[in-house]
Amino acid sequence: MWTVLALFFFCVGRSQGLNVDVAPRTGVAQSQTKTSISRRKFVESSAIFGAVTLSPRGATAAPSSIANRFDSDVLKSPPITAGTKFTGHENLVFPDYLEGEWDAIQTLVSTKAPLGLKFIGGPQASLDVAQKTMDEQAKRVNEQVNLKLRFVKTNFGVVEDRAFNLRSRLDSFAGKSVVASVNYADVKESNRASVLASGGKEDDPLTTTLVYFKGPAAQKTFVISHGQDPLDKDDWSGYELDRSIFALTNNSIAPPVTTDTEVIYSFSKAGSDRVEGKLRLAGYLNPQSDSLYFEAQNRAVSLTDYTLTLKRSENN
């Protein structure tokens, strides 16, 4: 889960989204307003930081190979599986070789709007907002972002340290410290009581996160679908569909924004201290926020592709 852009904002425009002053490299909002970026694009961007949550070992929710989802620009939203599993300790189970702390490089290689610009123009399908969003993305093609990632071993397998990784991703893409706090929230699929009752530990990561930003904003991210391909020697692919609710925490009357973002990963072990990978973010419209939801027919309206290089940190 790692972002399209970290587009933070501190004031909300009306029908066409946010007015933000885009920083030279990161797109982080400054105190003056200059460039219009959709509120929806911000939530898609930061939602991915919640990371990937996949089924326990051997279980899958996807009907076909997840790795193939990198090869097509026509993607349908995976079926929602939240509420179908009752272990109470659902979490991403990564390959064992990812355990530890990593120095990562994430590079943007491609950004597309497969259904047309109007579908990425925010709740009111503004072409102006959509074009500015695409222009900002195009400026960052081939840009490398350095960040740290951590994966921890639990009694249920190797999972990512969501709180650590989420803060690292948001701050790294912003180019400065923008996160005030990251906390876990209990939900039926993943909660502290069930983790402990099943032999887990008090500090095991959960799947639902609540982020408070240093500006007057907060975001809660839920996992609503997940799946993985079987591990093939050292190659692994998985996906997570995250639903994020973003809201301002000041006196603004702007309603919360809800988005669905599929995070698709492919990892390959390239040695004891190195992992190579790909990341694709597929953005889908949400009936609560987007006027073109039914026209999109559950198809991805934005596709953003990255390469990933992980080198084991000297802190291990």
C-alpha positions as CSV (number, residue, x, y, z in Angstrom):
1,M,0.0,0.0,0.0
2,W,1.9,2.7,-1.1
3,T,0.6,5.9,-2.5
4,V,-0.2,7.6,-5.7
5,L,0.5,11.0,-4.1
6,A,0.2,12.3,-0.6
7,L,-2.2,15.1,-1.3
8,F,-3.0,16.7,2.0
9,F,-5.4,19.6,2.2
10,F,-6.6,22.0,4.8
11,C,-9.5,23.7,3.1
12,V,-12.2,22.1,0.9
13,G,-13.8,23.6,-2.2
14,R,-17.4,22.9,-2.9
15,S,-18.4,20.8,-5.9
16,Q,-15.0,20.5,-7.5
17,G,-12.9,19.3,-4.6
18,L,-9.9,20.9,-3.0
19,N,-7.9,24.0,-3.5
20,V,-4.3,23.2,-2.5
21,D,-0.9,24.6,-3.1
22,V,1.1,21.7,-4.5
23,A,4.6,21.5,-3.1
24,P,7.4,21.2,-5.6
25,R,7.9,17.5,-5.2
26,T,5.2,15.9,-3.2
27,G,1.9,17.6,-3.8
28,V,1.4,18.4,-0.1
29,A,-0.9,21.3,0.6
30,Q,0.6,24.5,1.8
31,S,-1.1,27.5,3.4
32,Q,-2.0,29.3,0.2
33,T,-4.4,27.8,-2.4
34,K,-3.3,27.6,-6.0
35,T,-4.1,24.3,-7.7
36,S,-7.4,22.4,-7.7
37,I,-7.2,18.7,-6.9
38,S,-10.2,16.5,-6.2
39,R,-10.9,15.4,-2.7
40,R,-11.4,11.9,-4.0
41,K,-7.9,11.8,-5.4
42,F,-6.5,12.7,-2.1
43,V,-8.3,9.8,-0.4
44,E,-7.3,7.3,-3.1
45,S,-3.7,8.5,-2.6
46,S,-3.5,8.1,1.1
47,A,-5.7,5.1,1.4
48,I,-3.1,2.9,0.0
49,F,-0.8,3.6,2.9
50,G,-3.0,1.3,4.9
51,A,-1.2,-1.6,3.3
52,V,-2.3,-5.0,2.0
53,T,-4.4,-7.5,3.9
54,L,-4.6,-11.0,2.6
55,S,-6.2,-14.2,3.6
56,P,-4.6,-16.6,6.0
57,R,-2.3,-19.2,4.4
58,G,-3.9,-21.1,1.6
59,A,-7.2,-19.1,1.4
60,T,-8.0,-16.9,-1.6
61,A,-10.8,-14.6,-2.5
62,A,-9.8,-13.9,-6.1
63,P,-11.2,-16.2,-8.9
64,S,-8.1,-15.9,-11.1
65,S,-4.4,-15.2,-10.8
66,I,-3.8,-11.9,-9.1
67,A,-0.5,-11.5,-10.9
68,N,-2.5,-11.2,-14.2
69,R,-4.1,-8.0,-12.9
70,F,-1.0,-6.1,-13.8
71,D,-1.4,-7.0,-17.5
72,S,-4.8,-5.5,-18.2
73,D,-6.2,-2.0,-18.1
74,V,-9.8,-3.3,-17.7
75,L,-10.2,-4.3,-14.1
76,K,-13.4,-5.1,-12.2
77,S,-13.6,-4.5,-8.5
78,P,-13.1,-7.7,-6.5
79,P,-16.1,-9.0,-4.6
80,I,-16.5,-7.8,-1.0
81,T,-15.5,-10.5,1.4
82,A,-15.6,-8.5,4.7
83,G,-18.0,-10.2,7.1
84,T,-17.5,-13.7,5.6
85,K,-14.6,-14.7,7.9
86,F,-15.0,-14.8,11.7
87,T,-11.5,-15.6,13.0
88,G,-11.2,-12.1,14.5
89,H,-7.5,-12.1,13.5
90,E,-7.6,-11.5,9.7
91,N,-4.4,-9.9,8.4
92,L,-2.1,-10.0,5.5
93,V,0.2,-13.0,5.5
94,F,3.3,-12.1,3.5
95,P,6.0,-14.5,2.4
96,D,8.4,-15.4,5.3
97,Y,11.3,-13.7,3.5
98,L,9.8,-10.3,4.1
99,E,10.2,-10.4,7.9
100,G,12.3,-7.6,9.2
101,E,12.9,-3.9,8.3
102,W,13.6,-2.7,4.8
103,D,14.9,0.3,3.0
104,A,12.5,0.7,0.1
105,I,12.5,2.6,-3.2
106,Q,9.1,3.2,-4.8
107,T,9.1,4.6,-8.4
108,L,6.1,5.8,-10.3
109,V,6.2,4.3,-13.9
110,S,2.7,4.9,-15.2
111,T,-0.7,6.5,-14.5
112,K,-3.9,6.0,-16.5
113,A,-7.6,6.9,-16.6
114,P,-8.9,3.9,-18.6
115,L,-12.5,5.0,-18.7
116,G,-11.7,8.6,-19.5
117,L,-10.9,11.8,-17.6
118,K,-14.3,12.6,-16.3
119,F,-14.3,9.5,-14.1
120,I,-11.4,10.9,-12.0
121,G,-12.8,14.4,-11.7
122,G,-14.1,14.1,-8.2
123,P,-17.7,13.7,-7.0
124,Q,-19.0,16.0,-9.7
125,A,-16.8,14.6,-12.6
126,S,-15.0,17.8,-13.2
127,L,-12.8,17.6,-16.3
128,D,-10.7,20.5,-15.0
129,V,-10.0,18.8,-11.8
130,A,-9.2,15.5,-13.6
131,Q,-6.8,17.1,-16.0
132,K,-4.9,18.8,-13.2
133,T,-4.7,15.6,-11.3
134,M,-3.3,13.8,-14.3
135,D,-0.8,16.6,-15.0
136,E,0.5,16.4,-11.4
137,Q,0.9,12.6,-11.7
138,A,2.7,12.9,-15.1
139,K,5.3,15.2,-13.5
140,R,6.2,12.4,-11.0
141,V,6.8,9.6,-13.5
142,N,10.2,8.0,-12.8
143,E,10.4,9.9,-9.5
144,Q,11.9,7.7,-6.7
145,V,10.6,7.9,-3.1
146,N,12.7,6.4,-0.3
147,L,10.9,5.0,2.7
148,K,11.3,2.4,5.4
149,L,9.0,-0.6,5.8
150,R,8.7,-3.2,8.5
151,F,7.2,-6.7,8.6
152,V,6.9,-8.7,11.8
153,K,6.5,-12.3,12.6
154,T,3.3,-13.3,14.5
155,N,1.8,-16.7,15.4
156,F,-0.4,-16.3,12.3
157,G,2.5,-15.6,9.9
158,V,4.5,-12.6,8.8
159,V,2.4,-9.4,8.6
160,E,3.3,-5.8,8.0
161,D,3.7,-3.4,10.9
162,R,0.8,-1.2,9.6
163,A,1.2,1.6,12.1
164,F,4.9,2.0,11.3
165,N,4.5,1.6,7.6
166,L,1.5,3.9,7.2
167,R,3.4,6.7,9.0
168,S,6.5,6.0,6.9
169,R,4.7,6.1,3.6
170,L,2.7,9.2,4.3
171,D,5.6,11.2,5.6
172,S,8.0,10.0,2.9
173,F,5.6,10.9,0.0
174,A,4.9,14.2,1.6
175,G,8.6,15.0,2.1
176,K,8.0,16.0,5.7
177,S,6.2,14.9,8.8
178,V,2.5,15.1,8.2
179,V,1.1,12.4,10.5
180,A,0.1,13.2,14.1
181,S,-0.8,9.6,15.1
182,V,-1.8,6.2,13.7
183,N,-3.9,3.8,15.8
184,Y,-5.6,0.5,15.2
185,A,-9.3,0.1,15.5
186,D,-11.2,-3.1,16.4
187,V,-13.6,-4.6,13.8
188,K,-15.2,-8.0,13.6
189,E,-12.6,-9.4,11.2
190,S,-9.6,-8.2,13.2
191,N,-9.8,-7.1,16.8
192,R,-7.5,-7.2,19.8
193,A,-9.6,-9.6,21.9
194,S,-9.8,-12.2,19.2
195,V,-6.1,-11.9,18.4
196,L,-5.2,-12.6,22.1
197,A,-7.8,-15.3,22.5
198,S,-6.2,-17.1,19.4
199,G,-2.7,-17.0,20.8
200,G,-1.6,-13.7,19.4
201,K,0.2,-10.8,21.1
202,E,-0.9,-7.4,22.4
203,D,1.2,-5.6,19.8
204,D,0.2,-7.7,16.8
205,P,-0.9,-5.4,14.0
206,L,-4.6,-5.2,13.2
207,T,-6.1,-4.4,9.7
208,T,-8.2,-1.3,10.4
209,T,-6.3,2.0,10.9
210,L,-7.2,5.4,12.1
211,V,-4.9,8.3,11.0
212,Y,-4.9,11.8,12.4
213,F,-3.0,14.3,10.4
214,K,-1.2,17.4,11.7
215,G,-3.7,19.4,9.7
216,P,-7.4,19.2,10.6
217,A,-8.1,15.9,8.9
218,A,-8.5,12.2,9.8
219,Q,-8.9,9.0,7.8
220,K,-10.2,5.5,8.7
221,T,-9.4,2.6,6.4
222,F,-11.1,-0.8,6.4
223,V,-10.2,-3.9,4.4
224,I,-13.3,-5.1,2.5
225,S,-11.7,-7.8,0.2
226,H,-8.4,-9.6,0.0
227,G,-6.8,-12.6,-1.7
228,Q,-3.5,-14.0,-2.8
229,D,-1.8,-16.4,-5.3
230,P,0.0,-19.5,-3.8
231,L,3.6,-18.8,-3.2
232,D,5.6,-20.0,-6.3
233,K,9.1,-20.6,-5.1
234,D,10.1,-17.0,-4.3
235,D,7.4,-15.2,-6.3
236,W,4.2,-14.0,-4.5
237,S,1.2,-11.8,-5.6
238,G,-1.7,-10.5,-3.5
239,Y,-4.3,-7.8,-3.4
240,E,-6.4,-5.9,-0.9
241,L,-9.4,-3.7,-1.5
242,D,-9.5,-0.9,1.0
243,R,-12.4,1.4,1.8
244,S,-11.3,4.7,3.2
245,I,-13.4,7.4,4.9
246,F,-11.7,10.8,4.9
247,A,-13.1,13.7,7.0
248,L,-12.0,17.2,8.1
249,T,-11.9,17.6,11.8
250,N,-12.4,21.4,11.9
251,N,-15.7,23.3,11.5
252,S,-15.9,22.6,7.8
253,I,-19.4,21.5,6.6
254,A,-17.8,19.4,3.8
255,P,-19.1,15.8,4.0
256,P,-16.7,12.9,4.5
257,V,-15.3,11.3,1.3
258,T,-15.5,7.5,0.8
259,T,-13.3,5.8,-1.7
260,D,-12.4,2.2,-2.7
261,T,-8.8,1.4,-3.8
262,E,-7.4,-2.0,-4.8
263,V,-3.7,-2.4,-3.9
264,I,-2.1,-5.2,-6.0
265,Y,1.4,-6.5,-5.1
266,S,3.9,-8.7,-6.8
267,F,7.1,-9.6,-5.0
268,S,10.1,-11.7,-6.0
269,K,13.0,-12.6,-3.7
270,A,16.2,-11.5,-5.3
271,G,18.6,-12.6,-2.6
272,S,18.8,-12.9,1.2
273,D,18.8,-9.1,1.6
274,R,16.9,-7.9,-1.5
275,V,13.3,-8.1,-2.9
276,E,12.0,-6.7,-6.2
277,G,8.4,-6.0,-6.8
278,K,5.6,-4.2,-8.6
279,L,2.7,-2.3,-7.1
280,R,-0.6,-1.3,-8.9
281,L,-3.2,1.0,-7.4
282,A,-6.7,0.6,-9.0
283,G,-9.2,3.2,-8.0
284,Y,-13.0,2.5,-8.1
285,L,-15.9,4.8,-7.7
286,N,-18.1,4.6,-4.6
287,P,-21.9,5.0,-4.6
288,Q,-21.7,7.3,-1.5
289,S,-19.4,9.9,-3.2
290,D,-19.4,9.6,-7.0
291,S,-22.1,10.7,-9.5
292,L,-20.7,8.4,-12.2
293,Y,-20.7,5.3,-10.0
294,F,-23.3,3.3,-12.0
295,E,-21.8,4.4,-15.3
296,A,-18.4,3.0,-14.2
297,Q,-20.0,-0.5,-13.7
298,N,-17.5,-1.5,-11.0
299,R,-14.5,-1.0,-13.4
300,A,-11.3,0.7,-12.3
301,V,-11.3,4.4,-13.2
302,S,-7.6,5.0,-12.4
303,L,-4.5,2.8,-12.6
304,T,-1.2,3.8,-11.1
305,D,1.8,1.5,-11.5
306,Y,5.1,1.5,-9.5
307,T,8.2,-0.5,-9.2
308,L,9.5,-1.5,-5.7
309,T,13.0,-2.3,-4.5
310,L,13.5,-3.5,-1.0
311,K,16.9,-3.8,0.6
312,R,17.3,-5.2,4.1
313,S,18.0,-2.4,6.6
314,E,21.1,-2.3,8.6
315,N,18.8,-2.0,11.7
316,N,18.0,-5.7,11.4
